[in-house]
Amino acid sequence: MSSSEFSVIDEFFTRNFSQGLSPALGIGDDCAVLDVPKGKQLAVSTDTLLEGVHFLPNSDPQLLGHKVLAVNLSDLAAVGATPVWASLAITLPVIDKVWLSKFSQGFFELAEKYALQLVGGDTTCGPLSITVTIMGLLPQGMRLTRAGARPGDSIYVSNTVGNAGLGLEKAKAACTDIVDEALVAYLSPNPRIELGCKLLGLASSCIDISDGLSADLNHILKASGVGATVSHESLPLTQAVRKHMAQDADWLWPYSTGDDYELCFTVPLDVNLDGLKGELGESITKIGVIEEEKGLRIQTKDGEQIILNKGYDHFNDKWNAYI
Ligand SMILES: [Mg+2]
């Protein structure tokens, strides 16, 4: 570690937390050492965000600090884990103290919301890239996976879909309206940690929607060895997304857009979610049913059925098959 690297971690990423689970050994040594409480299991996930690939060049550093942690927290939500620790590796073209101060502010504001402690870090020089390894706790033997969906299960999504995709279009068009709902959904996603935890023991499968509803639901279908029919009319969409679909005459659009970081999950028919709905701060909507017949079918209100076993790869501008 060079002296400049050390001062970046020291100045911007070392905080004293009053909340959360302190590491046995944290930032400042060669490794962090962590005690996993008795009766718990550790859930671990890593995500990298690369400038020009996962976020637009010259993105607001405070929003980026929030987003890089939010997308990792979303993976913990998908397995039902409670966040506890994270490590952060950041590659910077230059050491810009104003940028670093704003980035760390966005990162720690979200970390503190979940009493998450940063236990390690690394900084290097190069094109802007940020990697977070996130760690959460699960009750021993309990977890949500992609593989448990069974024929007859109901399929749900949280909040709305397609909103962040619309926000990306607006960000690309250099929209900076900080009250635009779609732009905020794209720049500052809300990981569904509370919902994921409450689904433990209720949901038969779960995934977070990062690559688009069709791509991510197809991951559940493939892992579970089942198929599904989604009722198009039941998709929870904002007015802005409906307007965008009508303008482009593209009603398949919300199935292909990513970055929503909502949860898509399945629940056996005999599980009652009424109590859960009352406790949650966000809505959940039933959108379809798991079936034995493989593949993802979209049912329109005219009775037309579209097979959608693909996700749209926006980076390469093409549809990729998932099954
Ligand atoms: Mg995920």
Residues whose N, C-alpha, C, O or C-beta is under 5 A from the ligand:
A	BS01	MG	D75 D208
